[in-house]
Amino acid sequence: MTRIDDTPPAWDERTQLTTFLDYARDTARARCDGVSAENARKALLPGSPLMTMSGVINHLRWVEYYWFQVVFLGEEDRGPWTEEDPDREMRIAVDFPLTQLLDEYAEQSTRYRELVAGNGLDKQAQRAVRNGLHVDLRWILLHLTEETARHNGHLDILREMLDGTTGD
């Protein structure tokens, strides 16, 4: 896969925010290049039995779904999680081929790019977050960039433990 550069093609705020989120997304996908189906399902960290490469990719996919569709658009939450199993998206990921999860994540990213392009950064989310505030689209983009970048660190660790591959 070809990763985009983190240097935006323009210096306005929207372009900078979306370029960094796309860069983080592409980095997550790049960490999975060449990982076998078996290795994608391996939980290598003793204290984190759900931390698999498949689990992280599925988590990133569903986190974006939650913030864009549930919080920003106010749609009904149809995510895989439940009160009894709040991390279910990571648990069920091992039931799907990594290639499918990556394709679904890429397709979804394209839809959300269009959603972001069609809305102002100051537009507030339909649903309030935990503290009762209605965050704006700008905050959601920043949050998703942070979330994805943090999990890229997990993918780095898992990949190195699996086959010694390190990223830049």
Salt bridges, closest charged atoms under 4 A:
GLU13 OE2 - ARG138 NE 2.57
ASP22 OD1 - ARG25 NH1 2.82
ASP22 OD1 - ARG113 NE 2.93
ASP26 OD1 - ARG29 NH2 2.49
GLU38 OE2 - LYS42 NZ 4.00
GLU64 OE1 - ARG25 NH2 2.68
GLU76 OE1 - ARG78 NH2 3.37
ASP85 OD1 - ARG91 NH2 3.02
GLU89 OE2 - HIS59 ND1 2.68
GLU104 OE1 - ARG61 NH1 3.43
ASP122 OD1 - ARG138 NH1 2.75
ASP136 OD2 - ARG138 NH1 3.27
GLU146 OE2 - ARG150 NE 2.89
GLU147 OE2 - HIS59 NE2 2.85
GLU147 OE1 - HIS143 NE2 3.98
GLU147 OE1 - ARG150 NH2 2.91
GLU147 OE2 - HIS151 NE2 3.22
ASP156 OD1 - ARG31 NE 2.17
ASP163 OD2 - ARG159 NE 2.96
ASP168 OD1 - ARG3 NH1 3.08
